[in-house]
Amino acid sequence: MVAACGETQFESLRNGGSYLSRNDPRAHFGLGVCGETPRVTLQWPDGKKQVVNRVPINRYVSIAEP
């Protein structure tokens, strides 16, 4: 979940695919004209939640499971 400028966006990631194909493991969120650094809340497969504040915008960011 990404929260910025009063809006919240959700995305579920699925890894895998089929023979000779694969799903993109990255999540993309569009913030439009919002220049605020978003707060990202992740729920990992084991059920643990992680909150990351002040995530940089306009770039790819890797977040590892703690």
Distance bins in CASP14 RR format, pairs under 12 A and 6 or more apart:
PFRMAT RR
TARGET T0000
AUTHOR 0000-0000-0000
RMODE 2
METHOD distances of the structure
MODEL  1
1 7 0 0 0 0 0 1 0 0 0 0 0
1 8 1 0 0 1 0 0 0 0 0 0 0
1 9 1 0 0 1 0 0 0 0 0 0 0
1 10 1 0 1 0 0 0 0 0 0 0 0
1 11 0 0 0 0 1 0 0 0 0 0 0
1 12 0 0 0 0 0 1 0 0 0 0 0
1 27 0 0 0 0 0 1 0 0 0 0 0
1 29 0 0 0 0 1 0 0 0 0 0 0
1 38 0 0 0 0 1 0 0 0 0 0 0
1 39 0 0 0 0 1 0 0 0 0 0 0
1 40 1 0 0 1 0 0 0 0 0 0 0
1 41 1 0 1 0 0 0 0 0 0 0 0
1 42 1 0 0 1 0 0 0 0 0 0 0
1 43 0 0 0 0 1 0 0 0 0 0 0
1 49 0 0 0 0 1 0 0 0 0 0 0
1 50 0 0 0 0 0 1 0 0 0 0 0
1 51 0 0 0 0 1 0 0 0 0 0 0
1 52 0 0 0 0 0 1 0 0 0 0 0
1 55 0 0 0 0 0 1 0 0 0 0 0
2 8 1 0 0 1 0 0 0 0 0 0 0
2 9 1 0 1 0 0 0 0 0 0 0 0
2 10 0 0 0 0 1 0 0 0 0 0 0
2 11 1 0 0 1 0 0 0 0 0 0 0
2 27 0 0 0 0 1 0 0 0 0 0 0
2 28 0 0 0 0 0 1 0 0 0 0 0
2 29 1 0 1 0 0 0 0 0 0 0 0
2 30 0 0 0 0 1 0 0 0 0 0 0
2 31 0 0 0 0 1 0 0 0 0 0 0
2 34 0 0 0 0 0 1 0 0 0 0 0
2 36 0 0 0 0 0 1 0 0 0 0 0
2 37 0 0 0 0 0 1 0 0 0 0 0
2 38 1 0 1 0 0 0 0 0 0 0 0
2 39 1 0 0 1 0 0 0 0 0 0 0
2 40 1 0 1 0 0 0 0 0 0 0 0
2 41 1 0 0 1 0 0 0 0 0 0 0
2 42 0 0 0 0 1 0 0 0 0 0 0
2 51 0 0 0 0 0 1 0 0 0 0 0
2 52 0 0 0 0 1 0 0 0 0 0 0
2 53 0 0 0 0 0 1 0 0 0 0 0
2 55 1 0 0 1 0 0 0 0 0 0 0
2 57 0 0 0 0 0 1 0 0 0 0 0
2 61 0 0 0 0 0 1 0 0 0 0 0
2 63 0 0 0 0 0 1 0 0 0 0 0
3 9 1 0 0 1 0 0 0 0 0 0 0
3 10 0 0 0 0 0 1 0 0 0 0 0
3 29 0 0 0 0 0 1 0 0 0 0 0
3 31 0 0 0 0 0 1 0 0 0 0 0
3 34 0 0 0 0 0 1 0 0 0 0 0
3 36 0 0 0 0 1 0 0 0 0 0 0
3 37 0 0 0 0 0 1 0 0 0 0 0
3 38 1 0 0 1 0 0 0 0 0 0 0
3 39 1 0 1 0 0 0 0 0 0 0 0
3 40 0 0 0 0 1 0 0 0 0 0 0
3 41 1 0 0 1 0 0 0 0 0 0 0
3 51 0 0 0 0 1 0 0 0 0 0 0
3 52 0 0 0 0 0 1 0 0 0 0 0
3 53 0 0 0 0 1 0 0 0 0 0 0
3 54 0 0 0 0 0 1 0 0 0 0 0
3 55 0 0 0 0 0 1 0 0 0 0 0
4 29 0 0 0 0 1 0 0 0 0 0 0
4 30 0 0 0 0 1 0 0 0 0 0 0
4 31 1 0 1 0 0 0 0 0 0 0 0
4 32 0 0 0 0 1 0 0 0 0 0 0
4 33 0 0 0 0 0 1 0 0 0 0 0
4 34 1 0 1 0 0 0 0 0 0 0 0
4 35 1 0 0 1 0 0 0 0 0 0 0
4 36 1 0 1 0 0 0 0 0 0 0 0
4 37 1 0 0 1 0 0 0 0 0 0 0
4 38 1 1 0 0 0 0 0 0 0 0 0
4 39 1 0 0 1 0 0 0 0 0 0 0
4 40 0 0 0 0 1 0 0 0 0 0 0
4 41 0 0 0 0 0 1 0 0 0 0 0
4 53 0 0 0 0 0 1 0 0 0 0 0
4 54 0 0 0 0 0 1 0 0 0 0 0
4 55 0 0 0 0 1 0 0 0 0 0 0
4 57 0 0 0 0 1 0 0 0 0 0 0
5 29 0 0 0 0 0 1 0 0 0 0 0
5 30 0 0 0 0 0 1 0 0 0 0 0
5 31 1 0 0 1 0 0 0 0 0 0 0
5 32 0 0 0 0 1 0 0 0 0 0 0
5 33 0 0 0 0 1 0 0 0 0 0 0
5 34 1 1 0 0 0 0 0 0 0 0 0
5 35 1 0 0 1 0 0 0 0 0 0 0
5 36 1 0 1 0 0 0 0 0 0 0 0
5 37 0 0 0 0 0 1 0 0 0 0 0
5 38 0 0 0 0 1 0 0 0 0 0 0
5 39 0 0 0 0 0 1 0 0 0 0 0
5 57 0 0 0 0 0 1 0 0 0 0 0
6 31 0 0 0 0 0 1 0 0 0 0 0
6 34 0 0 0 0 1 0 0 0 0 0 0
6 35 0 0 0 0 0 1 0 0 0 0 0
6 36 0 0 0 0 1 0 0 0 0 0 0
6 38 0 0 0 0 0 1 0 0 0 0 0
6 39 0 0 0 0 0 1 0 0 0 0 0
7 29 0 0 0 0 1 0 0 0 0 0 0
7 30 0 0 0 0 1 0 0 0 0 0 0
7 31 0 0 0 0 1 0 0 0 0 0 0
7 32 0 0 0 0 1 0 0 0 0 0 0
7 33 0 0 0 0 0 1 0 0 0 0 0
7 34 1 0 0 1 0 0 0 0 0 0 0
7 35 0 0 0 0 0 1 0 0 0 0 0
7 36 0 0 0 0 1 0 0 0 0 0 0
7 38 0 0 0 0 1 0 0 0 0 0 0
7 39 0 0 0 0 0 1 0 0 0 0 0
8 29 0 0 0 0 0 1 0 0 0 0 0
8 31 0 0 0 0 0 1 0 0 0 0 0
8 38 0 0 0 0 1 0 0 0 0 0 0
8 39 0 0 0 0 1 0 0 0 0 0 0
8 40 0 0 0 0 0 1 0 0 0 0 0
8 41 0 0 0 0 1 0 0 0 0 0 0
9 27 0 0 0 0 1 0 0 0 0 0 0
9 28 0 0 0 0 1 0 0 0 0 0 0
9 29 1 0 1 0 0 0 0 0 0 0 0
9 30 1 0 0 1 0 0 0 0 0 0 0
9 31 0 0 0 0 1 0 0 0 0 0 0
9 32 0 0 0 0 0 1 0 0 0 0 0
9 34 0 0 0 0 0 1 0 0 0 0 0
9 38 0 0 0 0 1 0 0 0 0 0 0
9 39 0 0 0 0 0 1 0 0 0 0 0
9 40 0 0 0 0 0 1 0 0 0 0 0
9 41 0 0 0 0 0 1 0 0 0 0 0
10 27 0 0 0 0 1 0 0 0 0 0 0
10 29 0 0 0 0 1 0 0 0 0 0 0
10 40 0 0 0 0 0 1 0 0 0 0 0
10 41 0 0 0 0 1 0 0 0 0 0 0
10 42 0 0 0 0 0 1 0 0 0 0 0
10 43 0 0 0 0 0 1 0 0 0 0 0
11 24 0 0 0 0 0 1 0 0 0 0 0
11 25 0 0 0 0 0 1 0 0 0 0 0
11 26 0 0 0 0 1 0 0 0 0 0 0
11 27 1 0 1 0 0 0 0 0 0 0 0
11 28 1 0 0 1 0 0 0 0 0 0 0
11 29 1 0 0 1 0 0 0 0 0 0 0
11 30 0 0 0 0 0 1 0 0 0 0 0
11 40 0 0 0 0 0 1 0 0 0 0 0
11 41 0 0 0 0 0 1 0 0 0 0 0
11 42 0 0 0 0 0 1 0 0 0 0 0
11 43 0 0 0 0 0 1 0 0 0 0 0
12 23 0 0 0 0 0 1 0 0 0 0 0
12 25 0 0 0 0 0 1 0 0 0 0 0
12 27 0 0 0 0 1 0 0 0 0 0 0
12 42 0 0 0 0 0 1 0 0 0 0 0
12 43 0 0 0 0 1 0 0 0 0 0 0
12 45 0 0 0 0 0 1 0 0 0 0 0
13 23 0 0 0 0 1 0 0 0 0 0 0
13 24 0 0 0 0 1 0 0 0 0 0 0
13 25 1 0 0 1 0 0 0 0 0 0 0
13 26 0 0 0 0 1 0 0 0 0 0 0
13 27 1 0 1 0 0 0 0 0 0 0 0
13 28 0 0 0 0 0 1 0 0 0 0 0
13 42 0 0 0 0 1 0 0 0 0 0 0
13 43 0 0 0 0 0 1 0 0 0 0 0
13 44 0 0 0 0 0 1 0 0 0 0 0
13 45 0 0 0 0 1 0 0 0 0 0 0
13 63 0 0 0 0 0 1 0 0 0 0 0
14 22 0 0 0 0 0 1 0 0 0 0 0
14 23 1 0 1 0 0 0 0 0 0 0 0
14 24 0 0 0 0 1 0 0 0 0 0 0
14 25 0 0 0 0 1 0 0 0 0 0 0
14 26 0 0 0 0 0 1 0 0 0 0 0
14 27 0 0 0 0 0 1 0 0 0 0 0
14 45 0 0 0 0 0 1 0 0 0 0 0
15 22 0 0 0 0 1 0 0 0 0 0 0
15 23 1 0 0 1 0 0 0 0 0 0 0
15 24 0 0 0 0 1 0 0 0 0 0 0
15 25 1 0 1 0 0 0 0 0 0 0 0
15 26 0 0 0 0 0 1 0 0 0 0 0
15 27 0 0 0 0 0 1 0 0 0 0 0
15 45 0 0 0 0 0 1 0 0 0 0 0
16 22 1 0 1 0 0 0 0 0 0 0 0
16 23 1 0 1 0 0 0 0 0 0 0 0
16 24 0 0 0 0 0 1 0 0 0 0 0
16 25 0 0 0 0 1 0 0 0 0 0 0
17 23 1 0 1 0 0 0 0 0 0 0 0
17 24 0 0 0 0 0 1 0 0 0 0 0
17 25 0 0 0 0 0 1 0 0 0 0 0
24 60 0 0 0 0 0 1 0 0 0 0 0
25 60 0 0 0 0 0 1 0 0 0 0 0
25 62 0 0 0 0 0 1 0 0 0 0 0
26 59 0 0 0 0 0 1 0 0 0 0 0
26 60 1 0 0 1 0 0 0 0 0 0 0
26 61 0 0 0 0 1 0 0 0 0 0 0
26 62 0 0 0 0 1 0 0 0 0 0 0
26 63 0 0 0 0 0 1 0 0 0 0 0
27 38 0 0 0 0 0 1 0 0 0 0 0
27 40 0 0 0 0 1 0 0 0 0 0 0
27 42 0 0 0 0 1 0 0 0 0 0 0
27 55 0 0 0 0 0 1 0 0 0 0 0
27 60 0 0 0 0 0 1 0 0 0 0 0
27 61 0 0 0 0 0 1 0 0 0 0 0
27 62 0 0 0 0 0 1 0 0 0 0 0
27 63 0 0 0 0 1 0 0 0 0 0 0
28 58 0 0 0 0 0 1 0 0 0 0 0
28 59 0 0 0 0 0 1 0 0 0 0 0
28 60 0 0 0 0 1 0 0 0 0 0 0
28 61 0 0 0 0 0 1 0 0 0 0 0
29 38 1 0 0 1 0 0 0 0 0 0 0
29 39 0 0 0 0 0 1 0 0 0 0 0
29 40 0 0 0 0 1 0 0 0 0 0 0
29 55 0 0 0 0 1 0 0 0 0 0 0
29 57 0 0 0 0 1 0 0 0 0 0 0
29 58 0 0 0 0 0 1 0 0 0 0 0
29 60 0 0 0 0 0 1 0 0 0 0 0
29 61 0 0 0 0 0 1 0 0 0 0 0
30 38 0 0 0 0 1 0 0 0 0 0 0
30 57 0 0 0 0 1 0 0 0 0 0 0
30 58 0 0 0 0 0 1 0 0 0 0 0
31 37 0 0 0 0 1 0 0 0 0 0 0
31 38 1 0 0 1 0 0 0 0 0 0 0
31 40 0 0 0 0 0 1 0 0 0 0 0
31 55 0 0 0 0 0 1 0 0 0 0 0
31 56 0 0 0 0 0 1 0 0 0 0 0
31 57 1 0 0 1 0 0 0 0 0 0 0
31 58 0 0 0 0 1 0 0 0 0 0 0
32 38 0 0 0 0 0 1 0 0 0 0 0
32 57 0 0 0 0 1 0 0 0 0 0 0
32 58 0 0 0 0 0 1 0 0 0 0 0
33 57 0 0 0 0 0 1 0 0 0 0 0
34 57 0 0 0 0 1 0 0 0 0 0 0
34 58 0 0 0 0 0 1 0 0 0 0 0
35 54 0 0 0 0 0 1 0 0 0 0 0
35 55 0 0 0 0 0 1 0 0 0 0 0
35 56 0 0 0 0 0 1 0 0 0 0 0
35 57 1 0 0 1 0 0 0 0 0 0 0
35 58 0 0 0 0 1 0 0 0 0 0 0
36 53 0 0 0 0 0 1 0 0 0 0 0
36 54 0 0 0 0 1 0 0 0 0 0 0
36 55 0 0 0 0 0 1 0 0 0 0 0
36 56 0 0 0 0 0 1 0 0 0 0 0
36 57 0 0 0 0 1 0 0 0 0 0 0
37 52 0 0 0 0 0 1 0 0 0 0 0
37 53 1 0 0 1 0 0 0 0 0 0 0
37 54 1 0 1 0 0 0 0 0 0 0 0
37 55 1 0 0 1 0 0 0 0 0 0 0
37 56 1 0 0 1 0 0 0 0 0 0 0
37 57 1 0 0 1 0 0 0 0 0 0 0
37 58 0 0 0 0 0 1 0 0 0 0 0
37 59 0 0 0 0 0 1 0 0 0 0 0
37 61 0 0 0 0 0 1 0 0 0 0 0
38 51 0 0 0 0 0 1 0 0 0 0 0
38 52 0 0 0 0 1 0 0 0 0 0 0
38 53 0 0 0 0 1 0 0 0 0 0 0
38 54 0 0 0 0 1 0 0 0 0 0 0
38 55 1 0 1 0 0 0 0 0 0 0 0
38 56 0 0 0 0 1 0 0 0 0 0 0
38 57 1 0 0 1 0 0 0 0 0 0 0
38 58 0 0 0 0 0 1 0 0 0 0 0
38 61 0 0 0 0 0 1 0 0 0 0 0
39 50 0 0 0 0 0 1 0 0 0 0 0
39 51 1 0 0 1 0 0 0 0 0 0 0
39 52 1 0 0 1 0 0 0 0 0 0 0
39 53 1 0 1 0 0 0 0 0 0 0 0
39 54 1 0 0 1 0 0 0 0 0 0 0
39 55 1 0 0 1 0 0 0 0 0 0 0
40 49 0 0 0 0 0 1 0 0 0 0 0
40 50 0 0 0 0 1 0 0 0 0 0 0
40 51 1 0 0 1 0 0 0 0 0 0 0
40 52 1 0 1 0 0 0 0 0 0 0 0
40 53 0 0 0 0 1 0 0 0 0 0 0
40 54 0 0 0 0 1 0 0 0 0 0 0
40 55 1 0 1 0 0 0 0 0 0 0 0
40 56 0 0 0 0 0 1 0 0 0 0 0
40 57 0 0 0 0 0 1 0 0 0 0 0
40 61 0 0 0 0 1 0 0 0 0 0 0
40 62 0 0 0 0 0 1 0 0 0 0 0
40 63 1 0 0 1 0 0 0 0 0 0 0
41 48 0 0 0 0 0 1 0 0 0 0 0
41 49 1 0 0 1 0 0 0 0 0 0 0
41 50 1 0 0 1 0 0 0 0 0 0 0
41 51 1 0 1 0 0 0 0 0 0 0 0
41 52 1 0 0 1 0 0 0 0 0 0 0
41 53 0 0 0 0 1 0 0 0 0 0 0
41 55 0 0 0 0 0 1 0 0 0 0 0
41 63 0 0 0 0 0 1 0 0 0 0 0
42 48 0 0 0 0 1 0 0 0 0 0 0
42 49 1 0 0 1 0 0 0 0 0 0 0
42 50 1 0 1 0 0 0 0 0 0 0 0
42 51 1 0 0 1 0 0 0 0 0 0 0
42 52 1 0 0 1 0 0 0 0 0 0 0
42 55 0 0 0 0 0 1 0 0 0 0 0
42 61 0 0 0 0 0 1 0 0 0 0 0
42 62 0 0 0 0 0 1 0 0 0 0 0
42 63 1 0 0 1 0 0 0 0 0 0 0
42 64 0 0 0 0 0 1 0 0 0 0 0
42 65 0 0 0 0 1 0 0 0 0 0 0
42 66 0 0 0 0 1 0 0 0 0 0 0
43 49 1 0 1 0 0 0 0 0 0 0 0
43 50 0 0 0 0 1 0 0 0 0 0 0
43 51 0 0 0 0 0 1 0 0 0 0 0
43 65 0 0 0 0 0 1 0 0 0 0 0
44 50 1 0 0 1 0 0 0 0 0 0 0
44 63 0 0 0 0 0 1 0 0 0 0 0
44 64 0 0 0 0 0 1 0 0 0 0 0
44 65 1 0 1 0 0 0 0 0 0 0 0
44 66 0 0 0 0 1 0 0 0 0 0 0
45 65 0 0 0 0 1 0 0 0 0 0 0
46 65 0 0 0 0 1 0 0 0 0 0 0
46 66 0 0 0 0 0 1 0 0 0 0 0
47 65 0 0 0 0 0 1 0 0 0 0 0
48 65 1 0 0 1 0 0 0 0 0 0 0
48 66 1 0 0 1 0 0 0 0 0 0 0
49 65 0 0 0 0 0 1 0 0 0 0 0
49 66 0 0 0 0 0 1 0 0 0 0 0
50 63 1 0 0 1 0 0 0 0 0 0 0
50 64 0 0 0 0 1 0 0 0 0 0 0
50 65 1 0 0 1 0 0 0 0 0 0 0
50 66 1 0 0 1 0 0 0 0 0 0 0
51 63 0 0 0 0 0 1 0 0 0 0 0
51 66 0 0 0 0 0 1 0 0 0 0 0
52 61 0 0 0 0 1 0 0 0 0 0 0
52 62 0 0 0 0 0 1 0 0 0 0 0
52 63 1 0 1 0 0 0 0 0 0 0 0
52 64 0 0 0 0 0 1 0 0 0 0 0
52 65 0 0 0 0 0 1 0 0 0 0 0
52 66 0 0 0 0 0 1 0 0 0 0 0
53 63 0 0 0 0 0 1 0 0 0 0 0
54 61 0 0 0 0 0 1 0 0 0 0 0
55 61 1 0 1 0 0 0 0 0 0 0 0
55 62 0 0 0 0 0 1 0 0 0 0 0
55 63 0 0 0 0 1 0 0 0 0 0 0
56 62 0 0 0 0 0 1 0 0 0 0 0
56 63 0 0 0 0 0 1 0 0 0 0 0
END
